[in-house]
């Protein structure tokens, strides 16, 4: 890593050239007193003290391994800044609100997409466009969809670091083969992997005992709003319009997709039903070998790769509906505190974390998030797993950020999720439940004060 060393005065020039091995720092020339002179008349070089940049993040030890290695590499690459990590334990949002209000806190920090938007509207984050423009940094290097949550009133307030899709299909290849079913990836390649074919496969994969009780399930199922959203998107529905200003969950496309999803649980009975307060038996989980198919995010790859599973598994793109695939998810990035006195160093580290070397390190040590730049072709080589790596490469083409405005989390919690719970338990149809909350949700959306 020592070969990546650059000086403070070289930073702007090298970044403008687009080097993937440097940092960004919108640094002004150092200002100070005239240098002292030595006995021979020459200047005496005072020892240089790098400015400290505090980076806030959270996660378990495995998650921190590539971050700590990257911090070491960044610190060795230049002489002006030294990054120190601050790992937050507990509620990160509340922690940051508390320390920033007290005039403290990190100079830059890891933030999920919704948190970054909320903090930007509160004035907690520094806008980055001008600093990036000064050094010729091109935002086109990122997948455009990933910039949306970090953009408020046309200004960028964070650099995406990784993203995760909610609805990659992971399947037990042994169960599909034993049932005489085409593997989902192969069916998709043939243009035959749809929500209808997935539902039928789940029926055929479900095995019942003499009393009709399932001993093997076709698929896992989620009753959260993020579980309902992928089929809604696939059939042209959603909870909100594109700007999250109008509730669209009561429209035909939305309620029909919701009802189909609920019927998989309540009518087909091909998915295990979680019981509050009780752990799901291992035999009723995908990792336990008792489920044929599960919808999960990219992070699930890392989980499966570290397990010693007694069956063959692989992944496929989410099934197609009437208007395409329903692939949603969220992203995470690095934001700079508006009151930081070392914004250039903070942004420099954020940029560094977005370079190819850092993205590769993230993938090679913790297969937790998809990269934010186009290095996906290296994913199979990095992780050495014989699975369909083309899936996370291609899924960005149908990826839609989760709907979010400051306040929509509360709307989901207070109104939408309770209504979905009545669909899940079968006490109401999707149309009844969504029509019943439409006016209330629209009133709540109209009361939001953030600009879109």
N, C-alpha and C positions, 0 to 999 in steps of 0.2 A: 504494500500500500504506500510505502514511502515514495515511490516513483510518481505519485499523484500530487506532490507538493507544489503549491503555487504561492506567490506572494500577494499581499493585499493589493498592490498596484496593478498586478496582472489579472485580477479577478474579473473586472468588467470586460476587458478585451477578450479573455478566453471564453467567458460565458457567451458573449455575442457571437462567437464562432460556433457555438452550439456543442462544445465539448461535453461528452457524457461522463467525464472523469473530474469535473471541477464543481465548485460551488458557486452560488449566486450571492453577491453582496453589493448592494447599491451604496458603495462606500465613498465618502468624500475623502480627499487627501488628508492625512493626519496633520493636525495643527498643534504647534507647541513652541517652546522657546528655542532660541538658537542653540545649536549644540555646543557643549563645552570643548575647549581645545586642550590637547595634551602637551607634554613637554616638547614634542617635535613639531608642534603647530597643527597637527592633524586633529580631526574631530574624535572625541571619545564616544563610542557607541554604548549608550546605556542599555542594560538588559531589557528586553522587550517583555512586557507582561500582557498576555492575551486577555481579552475581555471574556467574562464568563457568560454563557448562554444556558439558561435553565430550561430543559425540555420536560414537559409533563406528559405522562402516559399512564396506562394501567394495564394489568394483565398478569397471567401466571408466569412462572419462571421460563417455560418453553417459549412463550410469546416474546419475552424480553431478550432472549439469546441473540437473535440477529440484530436487534436494535442496539444492544450494547456493543456488538462487534462493529456496527456501522458508525456509532459515535466515535469509537477508537480510530477508525479509518478517517473520518472527517477531521478529527483533531490533529491527526498526523499529516493531513494534506495541506494545511496552511498554518500560519503563525499568529493570526489575529484573534481567533476565537477558540474557546475550549467549551464544549458542550458537556453538561452534567445532567444526568437523568433524575427525575423525581417521579417515583411510582406511586400513584394514588390508590389508596385502599378505601373501599366503600363507594358512596355515591359521588361520581366524578363531577357531575353537573353542580351539585350543591357545594362540593369542595371548591370548585373554581369560582363560583359566585361569591363565596365567603372570602377567599383570599384576595380576589381582585377588588372587592369592595373595601378591603383593608389596605389597599395600595401595595399588595405583594403579589405572589404568584409567579408562574413560569413565564418566560419570554415567548415561548411557542409551545403548543401542546396538541396532542392527538385528540381529534374530535370526530364523533359520528356526524353524518350529514345534517340531521335535524338540529343538533346542538349548535353547529356552526352558524346556521341561519338565525337561530334565536339570539346567539351572542352578538352577531353582526348588527341586528336591529337594536340591541341594547348599547351599542357603541363600545363593546368590549374588544372587538377585533380591528386590526389595522387593515385598510384596503391595500391590495397588493399590485393593482394594475400599473400604477405609475412606476413603482420600483422595478417591476418586470419589464416595462417598456424601456426604461433607462438602459437596460442591459441587452435589449433586443431579444428577450425570451418570448418564444412563440407559443401561445396557448393551444395551438393546433396539435401539439404533441400529445395531448390527452384526448381520450374518447370524449366527444362533446357532451354526451348524456351525463358524464360524471362531474362536469363543471356546474351543472344547474343548481345543486343544493348550496354551493358555495358562492353563488352570485345573487346579490341583493341590490336592486335599483341599478343594475348594469355594472356593478363593481364586484370584483373577485375578492373573496375574503379567506380563501384557503386553497391549498394545493392538494388534490386528491392523492392518496397514497395506496389505497386498495379498495376493492369493491367485492360485493358478494351477492350472487343471485339466490333468491329464495326457492326456486323451483326446478333445479336440476333433478332429473329422474335417476335415482340409483336403483339398480335391480339385481336380484339374486339370479344369476344366470343358470345355476343348477336347477332351481325350481321352475323357471320358464322352460328349460329344455325337457325336464321330466314331464311337464304337462303338455309337451308337443307344441308349444307356442313359439312364435318367432321372437327373437330377442328385440327389445324396444329399439335399440340402436339400428339393427338391421331393418326393422319395420319402418323406422323413420327414413332411412336411406331410400326405401322403396316408396315413400310418400304415403305410408299407411299407418303412421303412428298418430292417432287422433284421440280426443277425449273419449269418443265412443269405443274405439278399439282398446284403449287403456281400461275403461270400465269393464268391458267384456273379459279382458285378460284377468282382472281382479276377481271376477266371478269364478273363472275356471281355476284360478290358483287357490281359492278358498276351499279347505278340506274340513268336513264336519264329521263328528262322531255319530253314533246311532241315535243319539238324542237331539241331533241337529246343532250341537254346540261346536263352534269352529275350533279346530286344533291347529290350523294353519290359515293365515290371513292373506288375502290378495295384496293389500296395500295398507300403509299407515295413513292416517287422516288427521287433519288439524281443523279445529273450529275457530281459530283466531281469525281476525280480519285479514291478516297476511296469508292465511291458508285459503280463504275464500277468494282473494284477489286474482290469483293466476287464471282460474277458469273464467272469471268475469272479463279479464282483459282479452282472453282468447276468443271470446264471443262478442267483443265490442262494447263491453260494459266497464264500469268503474264506480268507485264511490263518489268521486268528484269530477268536475271538468278539469281541463288541463291546468288551469290556474288555481285549482282548489278554491273556487269562489262560489260554486253552485253544487248542491248535492244531486248526484245522478244515480244513486243507488236504487231508486224506485222505478227506473226505466226498464223496459221489457228485457233488453239484452242483459242487464245486470241481474234482475230477479230470476230470470230463467237459468242463468249460469249458477247462481247461488242455490237454487232448488235442486239442480242436477248434482251439485257437490254434496248437499245434505242428504240426498237420496242414496248416495253411495254408502253412507253410514246407516241410515234409518230403514231404507227399503232393501238394498242389496245385502246389507250386513256383512260386507267383505273387509271391514277394517275394525281393528280392536277399539273398544270404547274405553277411554281413560276414566277412572273413577277418582274423584277428588279425595286426596289424602291417602291414596293407595298407589304403590309403585306398580307399574306395568310389568307383568311377568316377563322374564327374559325370553321365553319362548314366543311371546307376542311382539317381539321387536325385530327390526331388520338385522341388527348385529347379532341377535341370538339365532338367526336362521329361520324364524317363524313367520316372516313377512316377505312377500315377493317383490314389492316395489315401495319406494318411499320418495317423497319430494323433500329435498333438503338444499341448503346452500353450498357454496364452494367449500366452506370450512369442513364439511362432512368428509371430503376427500382425505384431509389430513387425519381425521379421526379414524377412518377405515384403514389408512395405510399403516397406522401405528398398531392396529389390532391384529391378532392372529386368528383370522376368521376361518371357519371350517368349510367354506364354500367359495365359489367363484362369483365375483361381482363386477359390475361395470356401470357405466353411466350413459345417459342419452339426453338429448334435448327435451324440453317439456313438450307434451303433445300439442297438436294444432287444433284450433277450433274454427269457427266460421270465418274469422278475420285474421287468423294467424296464431302465433304462439303467445302464451301469457307468461312472460318472464319479468318478474319484478324483483326488487332488492334495494339495497342501500350501499352507501360508500362511506369511507372514513378518510380523513385527511389531516393535514397539519395546518393550524392557524397561528397567527402572530398576534400577541397582545398589543392593543393600541397604545399602552403606556410603557412598553418595553423601551429601554434605553439602548438596546443593541438589536434593533429591528433588522439591520443588514445581516448580522450573524444568524439571527433566528430564521430569516428567509433563506439564507445560505444553506442552513441545515435542512430546511424543508425541501429545497430544490435538490439537494444531495440525495435525500431519501427517495426522490423520484427518478434518479438515474438508473440506467440498466444494471449496473453492478449491485446497487442496493435492492432493486426489485428481484433480481436473481437470488440474492442472499435470502430475501424474505421467503421466496418459494422453496428454496432448497432446504431450509431449516424448519419452517412451519408452513405447511400447505394450508393456509388459513384464509387468504384473500386472493382474488384474481389481480393481476398487475394492471396498472392504469395506463401503461404505454404498450406498444406492440412488440412484446417479447414473448408472446404466447407460444411461438413455435419451439421455444426452448423448454417448455414445461415438461414434456415427456422425458427429455434428456436429463433434466435437473432431478426429477423425482424417481426415475428408473422404475416406473410402474407400468405394467402392460395393460393400460386401460385406454379408453377413447378420449385422449387429451384434446381432440378436435372439438369436443363439446364445450368446454370453457373458452376455447378460442372463438367459436362461432356464436356463443350465446349473447355476446355483447351486441350483435346485430339486431336482436329482438328485445334488448334490455330496456326496461322502463323504471325510472326511479320511483320509489314509493311516494305517494302523494303526501306533500308536507307543506304546511305553513306554520308559523308560530301560533300555537293554539289548537292545531288539528289533533295533536296527541290527546288533549283533553276531550275533544269532541269524539274521538274514537272510543276513549275509555268510558265517557259518561253516557253516550247515546248509541253509537253504532254497535259496539261489542255486546252490550246487553240485548240489543235487538237480534244480533246474530245468534246469541245463545238460545233464544226461543226458536230459531230455525233449526239449530243443531239438535235440540232435544225434542223437536217435532211438535211443540205446542202451538206454533204458528207457521204458516207458509211464508216463503220469502217475500211474496208480494204484500201480504198482510203486515209483516214486520217492518219492511222498508217504507211502505206507504204511511205507516203509523208514526214514523219519526221524521218524515221528509220536511215538514214545515219547521219543526224544532231545530233540525240540523242547519237548514238554510238561514234561520235567524241567528244561530250561533256563528256561522261562517260570515254573515254580514257584519257581525260585531267585532271580528278580528281587525286589528289595527295595522298589521304589517303590510307593506306594499308589495305587490306581485308584479 
